[in-house]
C-alpha cells in the first residue's frame, strides 16, 4: 500500500491563537498511521496566519478524512481545508 501526502490549511479562530501551541495540539490529534512532515505558515489578512501542515497518510479509502476530522476538533481551529494532494 502506498502513501499520500496532503497539504492541509488550518485556520485559527482568531489572530490571538498561539500558533506554536496550536501546532503541538494538531500533532497530538493525529489518527494512527498519519504523520506530519513539516509545517508552513501563510499570512492571510489582518494579522491572521494559517498553518499549513503537510500530512502523510496511508493510501486507503477515506484518505485524509480522518485527519481533517481530528484537526477540526482541536481547540483554536476555525476551519480545515485540504489543498494539494499527491502520492509518494
C-alpha positions in Angstrom: 0.0 0.0 0.0 1.3 3.5 -0.9 1.2 6.7 1.0 -0.4 10.1 0.2 0.9 13.5 1.1 -1.6 16.3 1.5 -1.1 20.0 2.5 -3.9 21.0 4.8 -4.8 24.6 5.5 -5.8 25.1 9.2 -7.3 28.4 10.0 -7.1 29.5 13.7 -10.2 31.0 15.3 -8.6 34.4 15.6 -5.2 36.2 15.4 -4.6 35.8 19.2 -4.3 31.9 18.9 -0.8 30.8 19.9 0.3 29.1 16.7 3.1 27.1 18.3 0.7 25.6 20.9 -1.9 25.0 18.1 0.8 23.2 16.1 1.5 20.9 19.1 -2.2 20.2 19.5 -2.6 19.3 15.9 0.4 16.9 16.1 -1.1 15.3 19.2 -4.5 14.8 17.5 -3.3 12.8 14.5 -5.0 9.5 13.9 -3.0 6.3 13.9 -0.9 5.8 10.7 -0.7 9.6 9.9 2.3 11.8 10.5 3.1 15.4 9.9 6.0 16.0 7.5 6.6 19.7 8.3 4.6 22.9 8.8 4.5 26.2 6.8 2.7 29.4 7.8 0.7 31.6 5.5 -0.2 35.2 6.3 -3.9 35.5 5.4 -5.1 39.0 6.4 -5.3 41.4 9.4 -2.7 39.5 11.4 -4.4 36.1 10.9 -1.9 33.4 10.0 -2.9 29.9 8.7 -0.9 26.8 9.5 -0.1 24.5 6.5 0.9 21.1 7.8 1.9 18.5 5.2 0.4 15.3 6.4 1.4 11.8 5.2 -1.4 9.1 5.4 -1.7 5.6 4.0 -3.3 5.4 0.6 -6.6 3.8 1.5 -10.3 4.6 1.4 -11.1 7.8 3.2 -7.7 9.3 2.5 -7.3 12.5 4.6 -10.8 12.4 6.0 -9.7 11.1 9.5 -7.0 13.8 9.7 -9.5 16.5 8.7 -12.0 15.4 11.4 -9.2 15.2 14.0 -7.9 18.7 13.2 -11.4 20.1 13.2 -11.9 19.0 16.8 -8.7 20.7 18.0 -9.2 23.7 20.3 -8.5 27.0 18.5 -9.2 25.7 15.0 -11.8 27.6 12.9 -11.6 25.6 9.7 -9.7 22.9 7.9 -9.3 22.6 4.1 -7.3 20.1 2.0 -5.0 21.7 -0.6 -2.5 19.8 -2.7 -2.6 16.0 -2.6 -0.2 13.6 -4.2 1.1 10.1 -3.9 4.5 9.3 -2.6 
